[in-house]
Amino acid sequence: MKPDRTDLAEGLSISRIVTGLWQVADLEKDGGDLPVADAAQALGDYAEAGFDTFDMADHYGSAELIAGEMLRNWRGQKAPACFTKWCPEPGPMTAEVVRRGVEERLSRLGVDRVDLLQFHWWSFEHPGWLDALHELANLREKGLIREIGVTNFDAAHLALALADGIPLRANQVSFSLVDRRAGGALSELCEKTGVRLLAYGTLCGGFLSEKWLGKPRPDAPADWSGAKYLRFIDTAGGWDAFQALLAAVAEIARKHGVSVSNVATRWVLEHPSVAGVIVGARLGRSEHRADNLNLFRLALDDADRARMAAAFESMQMIPGDCGDEYRKPPFLTASGDLSHHLSELPKTMKAVPDPDTPERARVFSGSEWEPIAGYCRAVRDGDRVLVSGTTATHGTNRTVAPGDAGAQTTYILDKIAAALSALDAQPLDILRTRMYLRGPEDVEPAARAHGRFFSATPPANTTFLVGDLIGDFRVEIEAEAVVRRR
């Protein structure tokens, strides 16, 4: 028996169990690089057993080199699929920068084309992510990339990328019985657009297993993965609620004669938006291929789902949307609080002090109309910040996501957040917004995007139907903020 398969795209058939290589970095953390030849042979064994789809990244130690060696030695009819990620720091994403990042992936894998190049971005306040994705689309047209994916994108920004014409095939996100965010708005969008999810964290770093049933909460997990997913468990209701869930899953596992891990992973795999689940491999140390094949003998029934749903009642949803754990509190990552890291990222706009009024400063976004009409993107006077009417203009004059009011609203609010950041303010300081919409069909999508952005700190708002806007924009937004003392 081999794993079930699905088509991620035309001509790109993948195993529904994707073998993740993030543990290469963990294995190399203290002892140097793994022996490439031995590790590549271990990968080849996985591929011959049908687990022929591998996921790695630029920061997973020597994983790309190991996969490249495996591909060079492959003698089968069809080469395994190798997915990798490019995770640049925010900054100007010129064609040269993007091509250099892709060519490094090609070189390390020893291939002419990356099967799936997955792009990660730290802060959507910096609009370089759209430039990078458009350049990746250009390199796809040139044959250097077969398909493009993203990692840890929420529903709003995935929708924005699609509305701006990016041909995305996949979004890799956390998805598990503990972290069920991907089953909401993101899955709905994927089912509408055909983008597929690649789910990681399905076992919560090993916590969703018999090993932890009835055990006390660990004080200090042994590895980074354990530290990360313990934060998820704590946020989802705590150890007692998790134990109740684990007991329910164990009950279902006994009923079907499979492992707790099988049940937890199968629950994710049965979501129609999910193309595959990513299961980590500790090359040369341990493998669970035989147990993982039980996923394709198992079918959860209505009683099983009802039993798990009852356990969910005592738990809390992880706050926010997919990927928020990397971008805003609570930072549910292995290292915890990332605010220091995010504060070091380059700002999109720069504050310009007023030479005649010390307590006043302005920021400019680079719009061609700012110098023509004599206005700035935002001005701070003391603790007060006023943001000009802002449209989905990228660079000097390109309209983002033409015709899509929801996507434009998402882009505009990111742009407003960037202006605030340059003036040492935050979106939570916003007390009022005004939205100007072109037509009645724009009201709901713009309102929903506004609601997602301000779900935790809703400001006063007035929305106007103005019948027309300058240019081909559907939405224009202005904001007022008062900076709180922190």
Beta strands, then each sheet from edge to edge (+ up, - down):
strand 1: 5-9
strand 2: 12-15
strand 3: 17-20
strand 4: 53-55
strand 5: 81-86
strand 6: 114-119
strand 7: 145-151
strand 8: 168-174
strand 9: 196-200
strand 10: 274-280
strand 11: 352-353
strand 12: 360-363
strand 13: 378-381
strand 14: 384-390
strand 15: 393-394
strand 16: 398-399
strand 17: 430-437
strand 18: 460-465
strand 19: 475-482
sheet 1: 1+ 2-
sheet 2: 3+ 4+ 5+ 6+ 7+ 8+ 9+ 10+ 3+
sheet 3: 11+ 12- 13+ 14- 19+ 17- 18-
sheet 4: 15+ 16-
end
